[in-house]
């Protein structure tokens, strides 16, 4: 196999994951570039890996979230002292990014964590924040409608942007505005009236933190709750659509907008291909490669907003293959890439 083939595969694995060792690169080149891309966007073909490798360093094995909420023994063990979930979550996340057989799935968790800015500093609920990351992994390559709907029901985001304080008689515009400005369409593609209508549409979208009888005090996980009595059922006009709209209707309208396709296409280009100006400037500074953005927009609309399809088009494109030395690595990518190459922090 040629040096050119190895170099191209290394480029793909750095951008779609945390890189690959020489032996891994040779095996991937033997499989073929397009076949590797196809595998990357179909992570379900591969096992999750063996999470037990790292658990001795995380105070014992932490069961999957679905098994813990109603299990008193597990709650008692993990909501006391240093064994609390979240205490070592960054290390666990890096471990999976470096070792996962589903590298793009892990990388998309990092991508959405960047786009949908959120942090545990406000909620102080590490388990709830960990669930957000698990959600990003689960739907990160789904269609954009599914992603926005999951985000809009995510307790971490609802608390981060104050939608639990968004009431029909006292609307809070924070989430309704950021959904349009930062998460889907970008500045300049909606009006203040659209923001107001979006806020009213999401009234009643809140969360609850169930108390647990065994340990009534603690940082229990939260779950989404729609509060019917707190929702505004009146008519609203949003991006030209009028009716008794709710949050789902807002999302359905947003995903059909060319501005949304352009916005998410530029985010993918910025993360995987080449550094763009700060997002706040996108309304004034055009993309450095308009043709690439148009290609990704076409992939968005022809697939119903499938992120997996957009990524497949992106990784197989010449504009991706030729984009060498065009991105500054984030600290996470730098550390993860070094760990991958030196063979430490793995089995």
C-alpha beads as a LAMMPS data file, in Angstrom:
LAMMPS data file: protein, C-alpha beads

347 atoms
346 bonds

1 atom types
1 bond types

-500.0 500.0 xlo xhi
-500.0 500.0 ylo yhi
-500.0 500.0 zlo zhi

Masses

1 110.0

Atoms # bond

1 1 1 0.000 0.000 0.000
2 1 1 1.185 3.495 -0.799
3 1 1 2.197 6.301 1.522
4 1 1 -0.593 8.378 -0.042
5 1 1 -3.208 5.810 0.996
6 1 1 -1.848 5.656 4.542
7 1 1 -1.767 9.456 4.756
8 1 1 -5.372 9.808 3.574
9 1 1 -6.618 7.161 6.003
10 1 1 -4.725 8.808 8.865
11 1 1 -6.382 12.115 7.947
12 1 1 -9.819 10.476 8.016
13 1 1 -9.268 8.792 11.369
14 1 1 -7.896 11.953 12.976
15 1 1 -10.957 13.926 11.935
16 1 1 -13.557 11.183 12.441
17 1 1 -12.025 9.929 15.678
18 1 1 -8.868 10.275 17.743
19 1 1 -6.542 8.875 15.102
20 1 1 -5.205 5.365 14.566
21 1 1 -1.985 3.421 15.043
22 1 1 0.121 2.309 12.084
23 1 1 -1.166 -1.260 12.313
24 1 1 -4.749 -0.027 12.438
25 1 1 -4.165 2.245 9.447
26 1 1 -2.788 -0.599 7.353
27 1 1 -5.818 -2.757 8.153
28 1 1 -8.171 0.096 7.292
29 1 1 -6.426 0.850 3.999
30 1 1 -6.760 -2.823 3.073
31 1 1 -10.508 -2.531 3.633
32 1 1 -10.790 0.528 1.378
33 1 1 -11.522 4.191 2.048
34 1 1 -15.216 4.238 1.105
35 1 1 -15.859 1.030 3.052
36 1 1 -14.257 2.572 6.140
37 1 1 -16.429 5.682 5.787
38 1 1 -19.477 3.438 5.476
39 1 1 -18.488 1.669 8.690
40 1 1 -17.925 4.969 10.495
41 1 1 -21.454 6.193 9.791
42 1 1 -22.924 2.803 10.803
43 1 1 -21.553 2.343 14.342
44 1 1 -24.227 -0.225 15.139
45 1 1 -22.120 -2.753 13.211
46 1 1 -19.546 -2.775 15.999
47 1 1 -19.680 -3.680 19.667
48 1 1 -19.479 -0.957 22.277
49 1 1 -16.227 -2.446 23.519
50 1 1 -15.421 -3.612 27.019
51 1 1 -16.250 -0.809 29.487
52 1 1 -15.085 -2.960 32.417
53 1 1 -11.460 -2.166 31.546
54 1 1 -11.687 1.290 33.082
55 1 1 -14.147 0.580 35.899
56 1 1 -11.507 -0.418 38.494
57 1 1 -10.342 3.191 38.286
58 1 1 -13.890 4.519 38.690
59 1 1 -14.799 2.956 42.031
60 1 1 -16.285 -0.209 40.574
61 1 1 -18.513 -0.925 37.573
62 1 1 -21.183 1.671 36.946
63 1 1 -24.283 0.071 35.413
64 1 1 -26.090 1.531 32.448
65 1 1 -28.423 4.405 33.331
66 1 1 -31.548 2.418 32.513
67 1 1 -30.800 -0.050 35.306
68 1 1 -30.100 2.370 38.137
69 1 1 -33.105 4.585 38.750
70 1 1 -35.186 2.027 40.612
71 1 1 -32.402 -0.050 42.132
72 1 1 -31.941 0.990 45.749
73 1 1 -28.611 -0.790 46.259
74 1 1 -27.042 0.909 43.274
75 1 1 -28.363 4.296 44.316
76 1 1 -26.953 3.876 47.801
77 1 1 -23.571 2.892 46.444
78 1 1 -23.184 5.574 43.805
79 1 1 -24.741 8.616 45.412
80 1 1 -22.406 8.697 48.387
81 1 1 -18.890 10.008 48.521
82 1 1 -16.352 9.613 45.771
83 1 1 -18.359 6.968 43.954
84 1 1 -20.882 9.499 42.689
85 1 1 -21.451 9.276 38.939
86 1 1 -19.799 12.144 37.172
87 1 1 -16.785 12.321 39.472
88 1 1 -14.608 10.687 36.816
89 1 1 -16.820 11.271 33.772
90 1 1 -14.255 13.321 31.767
91 1 1 -11.684 10.554 32.153
92 1 1 -14.216 7.910 31.225
93 1 1 -15.249 9.914 28.158
94 1 1 -11.650 10.315 26.977
95 1 1 -11.110 6.593 27.512
96 1 1 -14.031 5.725 25.255
97 1 1 -13.024 8.271 22.599
98 1 1 -9.537 6.760 22.439
99 1 1 -10.566 3.088 22.556
100 1 1 -14.028 2.886 21.022
101 1 1 -14.694 0.671 18.025
102 1 1 -17.244 3.364 17.141
103 1 1 -14.935 6.397 16.893
104 1 1 -17.263 8.649 14.917
105 1 1 -20.099 8.044 17.366
106 1 1 -17.850 9.278 20.180
107 1 1 -16.597 12.191 18.080
108 1 1 -20.177 13.258 17.379
109 1 1 -20.767 13.380 21.119
110 1 1 -17.935 15.901 21.268
111 1 1 -19.324 17.767 18.248
112 1 1 -22.801 18.233 19.711
113 1 1 -21.344 19.065 23.114
114 1 1 -19.628 21.954 21.337
115 1 1 -22.671 23.112 19.344
116 1 1 -25.195 22.767 22.160
117 1 1 -23.204 24.560 24.827
118 1 1 -24.074 23.290 28.288
119 1 1 -22.176 22.616 31.525
120 1 1 -22.710 21.090 34.984
121 1 1 -21.677 24.336 36.679
122 1 1 -25.293 25.508 36.830
123 1 1 -27.281 22.329 37.352
124 1 1 -24.825 20.672 39.782
125 1 1 -26.365 17.364 38.670
126 1 1 -23.494 15.337 37.179
127 1 1 -25.744 12.377 36.450
128 1 1 -28.127 14.552 34.453
129 1 1 -25.228 16.005 32.478
130 1 1 -23.850 12.537 31.834
131 1 1 -27.216 11.542 30.441
132 1 1 -27.009 14.450 28.025
133 1 1 -23.759 13.057 26.645
134 1 1 -25.354 9.624 26.361
135 1 1 -28.172 11.265 24.397
136 1 1 -25.646 12.898 22.044
137 1 1 -24.079 9.484 21.456
138 1 1 -27.454 7.841 20.892
139 1 1 -28.902 10.306 18.367
140 1 1 -25.785 12.144 17.199
141 1 1 -26.032 10.839 13.634
142 1 1 -29.823 10.719 13.430
143 1 1 -31.924 13.243 11.521
144 1 1 -31.742 16.812 12.769
145 1 1 -35.416 16.834 13.790
146 1 1 -34.805 13.968 16.212
147 1 1 -31.722 15.693 17.596
148 1 1 -33.509 19.007 18.219
149 1 1 -36.496 17.256 19.775
150 1 1 -34.267 15.266 22.137
151 1 1 -32.354 18.427 23.012
152 1 1 -35.582 20.291 23.758
153 1 1 -36.580 17.592 26.248
154 1 1 -33.151 17.288 27.849
155 1 1 -33.229 18.388 31.517
156 1 1 -29.667 19.709 31.422
157 1 1 -30.468 22.027 28.536
158 1 1 -33.876 23.031 29.883
159 1 1 -32.260 24.060 33.163
160 1 1 -29.211 25.628 31.501
161 1 1 -31.431 27.912 29.398
162 1 1 -34.154 28.430 32.008
163 1 1 -37.058 26.787 30.214
164 1 1 -38.259 25.455 33.569
165 1 1 -39.026 29.144 34.210
166 1 1 -40.898 29.565 30.916
167 1 1 -44.569 29.884 31.898
168 1 1 -47.601 30.809 29.828
169 1 1 -48.254 33.897 31.973
170 1 1 -44.550 34.735 32.396
171 1 1 -42.653 33.554 29.318
172 1 1 -38.881 33.199 29.406
173 1 1 -37.346 33.603 25.935
174 1 1 -33.937 32.122 26.692
175 1 1 -34.360 28.662 25.178
176 1 1 -36.722 29.808 22.432
177 1 1 -34.128 32.356 21.301
178 1 1 -31.038 30.165 21.591
179 1 1 -32.744 27.350 19.699
180 1 1 -32.907 29.683 16.704
181 1 1 -29.740 31.724 17.179
182 1 1 -27.209 29.113 18.320
183 1 1 -28.688 25.687 17.652
184 1 1 -30.391 25.742 14.261
185 1 1 -30.694 28.847 12.052
186 1 1 -28.197 31.475 13.116
187 1 1 -28.477 35.231 13.541
188 1 1 -30.419 37.167 10.930
189 1 1 -32.787 34.414 9.828
190 1 1 -35.724 35.085 12.149
191 1 1 -37.518 38.012 13.781
192 1 1 -38.126 39.013 17.380
193 1 1 -41.738 37.963 16.908
194 1 1 -40.504 34.505 15.941
195 1 1 -38.508 34.400 19.184
196 1 1 -41.580 35.329 21.224
197 1 1 -43.687 32.706 19.462
198 1 1 -40.974 30.097 19.976
199 1 1 -40.876 30.877 23.696
200 1 1 -44.658 30.535 24.046
201 1 1 -44.564 27.277 22.069
202 1 1 -42.151 25.784 24.602
203 1 1 -44.058 26.850 27.720
204 1 1 -44.635 23.863 29.971
205 1 1 -41.580 21.973 28.678
206 1 1 -39.844 21.386 31.977
207 1 1 -38.312 18.637 34.101
208 1 1 -38.754 16.931 37.437
209 1 1 -36.227 15.479 39.854
210 1 1 -37.900 12.487 41.489
211 1 1 -37.223 11.987 45.175
212 1 1 -35.989 8.575 46.226
213 1 1 -37.198 7.026 49.451
214 1 1 -33.952 5.287 50.385
215 1 1 -31.772 8.385 50.148
216 1 1 -34.016 11.465 50.047
217 1 1 -31.129 13.889 49.563
218 1 1 -28.734 13.745 46.668
219 1 1 -28.047 14.717 43.094
220 1 1 -30.683 12.503 41.565
221 1 1 -31.127 12.325 37.820
222 1 1 -33.928 14.402 36.369
223 1 1 -36.406 13.614 33.612
224 1 1 -38.450 15.622 31.130
225 1 1 -41.966 16.628 32.142
226 1 1 -44.600 18.384 30.053
227 1 1 -46.740 20.552 32.315
228 1 1 -50.016 20.874 30.481
229 1 1 -51.445 23.534 32.791
230 1 1 -48.394 25.725 32.158
231 1 1 -48.523 25.553 28.347
232 1 1 -49.868 28.325 26.121
233 1 1 -52.415 26.786 23.744
234 1 1 -53.220 30.022 21.917
235 1 1 -52.462 30.772 18.272
236 1 1 -48.932 31.856 17.412
237 1 1 -47.193 32.824 14.183
238 1 1 -43.724 31.393 13.719
239 1 1 -41.715 31.794 10.503
240 1 1 -44.965 32.362 8.626
241 1 1 -46.819 29.383 10.119
242 1 1 -49.881 30.222 12.260
243 1 1 -51.766 28.013 14.690
244 1 1 -51.789 26.699 18.278
245 1 1 -48.129 25.783 17.892
246 1 1 -46.099 23.870 20.452
247 1 1 -42.390 23.099 20.621
248 1 1 -42.659 20.182 18.203
249 1 1 -44.307 22.447 15.620
250 1 1 -41.497 24.969 16.022
251 1 1 -38.900 22.265 15.406
252 1 1 -40.827 20.916 12.401
253 1 1 -40.808 24.406 10.894
254 1 1 -37.157 25.069 11.702
255 1 1 -35.797 21.917 10.078
256 1 1 -37.356 22.824 6.708
257 1 1 -35.546 26.169 6.491
258 1 1 -32.599 26.606 4.088
259 1 1 -30.960 28.663 6.846
260 1 1 -30.984 25.580 9.080
261 1 1 -29.410 23.377 6.421
262 1 1 -26.763 26.039 5.815
263 1 1 -26.091 26.496 9.538
264 1 1 -25.615 22.825 10.356
265 1 1 -23.587 22.296 7.168
266 1 1 -21.201 25.049 8.182
267 1 1 -20.891 23.581 11.673
268 1 1 -19.936 20.194 10.221
269 1 1 -17.464 21.842 7.855
270 1 1 -15.965 23.867 10.702
271 1 1 -15.553 20.811 12.950
272 1 1 -14.396 18.197 10.446
273 1 1 -12.856 20.068 7.503
274 1 1 -11.368 23.508 8.189
275 1 1 -11.653 26.232 10.792
276 1 1 -14.272 28.881 10.063
277 1 1 -14.669 32.307 11.734
278 1 1 -16.528 32.376 15.081
279 1 1 -20.195 31.414 14.771
280 1 1 -21.313 34.914 15.780
281 1 1 -19.764 36.252 12.555
282 1 1 -21.348 33.767 10.156
283 1 1 -24.157 36.127 9.213
284 1 1 -21.588 38.652 7.963
285 1 1 -18.623 36.543 6.822
286 1 1 -19.370 34.004 4.065
287 1 1 -17.988 30.467 4.270
288 1 1 -14.507 29.927 2.859
289 1 1 -15.822 27.156 0.594
290 1 1 -19.405 27.974 -0.484
291 1 1 -19.471 25.016 -2.880
292 1 1 -18.730 22.609 -0.033
293 1 1 -21.527 24.121 2.055
294 1 1 -23.933 23.792 -0.885
295 1 1 -22.946 20.136 -1.263
296 1 1 -23.699 19.467 2.397
297 1 1 -26.969 21.402 2.210
298 1 1 -28.054 19.221 -0.707
299 1 1 -27.193 16.137 1.357
300 1 1 -29.286 17.530 4.219
301 1 1 -32.414 17.991 2.115
302 1 1 -32.110 14.804 0.067
303 1 1 -31.894 12.710 3.246
304 1 1 -34.473 14.424 5.454
305 1 1 -31.766 16.047 7.549
306 1 1 -29.785 12.857 8.218
307 1 1 -26.498 13.756 9.875
308 1 1 -25.066 10.326 9.001
309 1 1 -25.705 10.958 5.305
310 1 1 -24.187 14.431 5.491
311 1 1 -21.078 12.976 7.133
312 1 1 -20.800 10.258 4.509
313 1 1 -20.924 12.878 1.754
314 1 1 -18.431 15.043 3.640
315 1 1 -15.824 12.327 4.256
316 1 1 -15.990 11.098 0.643
317 1 1 -15.626 14.596 -0.808
318 1 1 -12.507 16.080 -2.351
319 1 1 -12.860 19.168 -0.163
320 1 1 -12.424 16.957 2.906
321 1 1 -9.639 14.803 1.493
322 1 1 -7.647 17.884 0.486
323 1 1 -8.122 19.768 3.776
324 1 1 -4.769 19.055 5.398
325 1 1 -3.346 21.301 8.139
326 1 1 -6.568 23.331 8.048
327 1 1 -7.710 22.902 11.646
328 1 1 -6.322 23.680 15.073
329 1 1 -6.990 20.719 17.358
330 1 1 -9.084 21.265 20.454
331 1 1 -7.452 20.298 23.782
332 1 1 -9.593 17.155 23.841
333 1 1 -8.495 16.154 20.345
334 1 1 -4.848 16.883 21.140
335 1 1 -4.799 14.818 24.335
336 1 1 -6.918 12.022 22.881
337 1 1 -4.790 11.852 19.744
338 1 1 -1.544 11.653 21.704
339 1 1 -2.931 8.904 23.944
340 1 1 -4.078 6.963 20.898
341 1 1 -0.672 7.140 19.234
342 1 1 1.474 6.305 22.253
343 1 1 -0.714 3.352 23.192
344 1 1 -1.372 4.445 26.765
345 1 1 -4.738 4.676 28.495
346 1 1 -5.919 1.575 26.719
347 1 1 -6.068 -2.173 27.267

Bonds

1 1 1 2
2 1 2 3
3 1 3 4
4 1 4 5
5 1 5 6
6 1 6 7
7 1 7 8
8 1 8 9
9 1 9 10
10 1 10 11
11 1 11 12
12 1 12 13
13 1 13 14
14 1 14 15
15 1 15 16
16 1 16 17
17 1 17 18
18 1 18 19
19 1 19 20
20 1 20 21
21 1 21 22
22 1 22 23
23 1 23 24
24 1 24 25
25 1 25 26
26 1 26 27
27 1 27 28
28 1 28 29
29 1 29 30
30 1 30 31
31 1 31 32
32 1 32 33
33 1 33 34
34 1 34 35
35 1 35 36
36 1 36 37
37 1 37 38
38 1 38 39
39 1 39 40
40 1 40 41
41 1 41 42
42 1 42 43
43 1 43 44
44 1 44 45
45 1 45 46
46 1 46 47
47 1 47 48
48 1 48 49
49 1 49 50
50 1 50 51
51 1 51 52
52 1 52 53
53 1 53 54
54 1 54 55
55 1 55 56
56 1 56 57
57 1 57 58
58 1 58 59
59 1 59 60
60 1 60 61
61 1 61 62
62 1 62 63
63 1 63 64
64 1 64 65
65 1 65 66
66 1 66 67
67 1 67 68
68 1 68 69
69 1 69 70
70 1 70 71
71 1 71 72
72 1 72 73
73 1 73 74
74 1 74 75
75 1 75 76
76 1 76 77
77 1 77 78
78 1 78 79
79 1 79 80
80 1 80 81
81 1 81 82
82 1 82 83
83 1 83 84
84 1 84 85
85 1 85 86
86 1 86 87
87 1 87 88
88 1 88 89
89 1 89 90
90 1 90 91
91 1 91 92
92 1 92 93
93 1 93 94
94 1 94 95
95 1 95 96
96 1 96 97
97 1 97 98
98 1 98 99
99 1 99 100
100 1 100 101
101 1 101 102
102 1 102 103
103 1 103 104
104 1 104 105
105 1 105 106
106 1 106 107
107 1 107 108
108 1 108 109
109 1 109 110
110 1 110 111
111 1 111 112
112 1 112 113
113 1 113 114
114 1 114 115
115 1 115 116
116 1 116 117
117 1 117 118
118 1 118 119
119 1 119 120
120 1 120 121
121 1 121 122
122 1 122 123
123 1 123 124
124 1 124 125
125 1 125 126
126 1 126 127
127 1 127 128
128 1 128 129
129 1 129 130
130 1 130 131
131 1 131 132
132 1 132 133
133 1 133 134
134 1 134 135
135 1 135 136
136 1 136 137
137 1 137 138
138 1 138 139
139 1 139 140
140 1 140 141
141 1 141 142
142 1 142 143
143 1 143 144
144 1 144 145
145 1 145 146
146 1 146 147
147 1 147 148
148 1 148 149
149 1 149 150
150 1 150 151
151 1 151 152
152 1 152 153
153 1 153 154
154 1 154 155
155 1 155 156
156 1 156 157
157 1 157 158
158 1 158 159
159 1 159 160
160 1 160 161
161 1 161 162
162 1 162 163
163 1 163 164
164 1 164 165
165 1 165 166
166 1 166 167
167 1 167 168
168 1 168 169
169 1 169 170
170 1 170 171
171 1 171 172
172 1 172 173
173 1 173 174
174 1 174 175
175 1 175 176
176 1 176 177
177 1 177 178
178 1 178 179
179 1 179 180
180 1 180 181
181 1 181 182
182 1 182 183
183 1 183 184
184 1 184 185
185 1 185 186
186 1 186 187
187 1 187 188
188 1 188 189
189 1 189 190
190 1 190 191
191 1 191 192
192 1 192 193
193 1 193 194
194 1 194 195
195 1 195 196
196 1 196 197
197 1 197 198
198 1 198 199
199 1 199 200
200 1 200 201
201 1 201 202
202 1 202 203
203 1 203 204
204 1 204 205
205 1 205 206
206 1 206 207
207 1 207 208
208 1 208 209
209 1 209 210
210 1 210 211
211 1 211 212
212 1 212 213
213 1 213 214
214 1 214 215
215 1 215 216
216 1 216 217
217 1 217 218
218 1 218 219
219 1 219 220
220 1 220 221
221 1 221 222
222 1 222 223
223 1 223 224
224 1 224 225
225 1 225 226
226 1 226 227
227 1 227 228
228 1 228 229
229 1 229 230
230 1 230 231
231 1 231 232
232 1 232 233
233 1 233 234
234 1 234 235
235 1 235 236
236 1 236 237
237 1 237 238
238 1 238 239
239 1 239 240
240 1 240 241
241 1 241 242
242 1 242 243
243 1 243 244
244 1 244 245
245 1 245 246
246 1 246 247
247 1 247 248
248 1 248 249
249 1 249 250
250 1 250 251
251 1 251 252
252 1 252 253
253 1 253 254
254 1 254 255
255 1 255 256
256 1 256 257
257 1 257 258
258 1 258 259
259 1 259 260
260 1 260 261
261 1 261 262
262 1 262 263
263 1 263 264
264 1 264 265
265 1 265 266
266 1 266 267
267 1 267 268
268 1 268 269
269 1 269 270
270 1 270 271
271 1 271 272
272 1 272 273
273 1 273 274
274 1 274 275
275 1 275 276
276 1 276 277
277 1 277 278
278 1 278 279
279 1 279 280
280 1 280 281
281 1 281 282
282 1 282 283
283 1 283 284
284 1 284 285
285 1 285 286
286 1 286 287
287 1 287 288
288 1 288 289
289 1 289 290
290 1 290 291
291 1 291 292
292 1 292 293
293 1 293 294
294 1 294 295
295 1 295 296
296 1 296 297
297 1 297 298
298 1 298 299
299 1 299 300
300 1 300 301
301 1 301 302
302 1 302 303
303 1 303 304
304 1 304 305
305 1 305 306
306 1 306 307
307 1 307 308
308 1 308 309
309 1 309 310
310 1 310 311
311 1 311 312
312 1 312 313
313 1 313 314
314 1 314 315
315 1 315 316
316 1 316 317
317 1 317 318
318 1 318 319
319 1 319 320
320 1 320 321
321 1 321 322
322 1 322 323
323 1 323 324
324 1 324 325
325 1 325 326
326 1 326 327
327 1 327 328
328 1 328 329
329 1 329 330
330 1 330 331
331 1 331 332
332 1 332 333
333 1 333 334
334 1 334 335
335 1 335 336
336 1 336 337
337 1 337 338
338 1 338 339
339 1 339 340
340 1 340 341
341 1 341 342
342 1 342 343
343 1 343 344
344 1 344 345
345 1 345 346
346 1 346 347
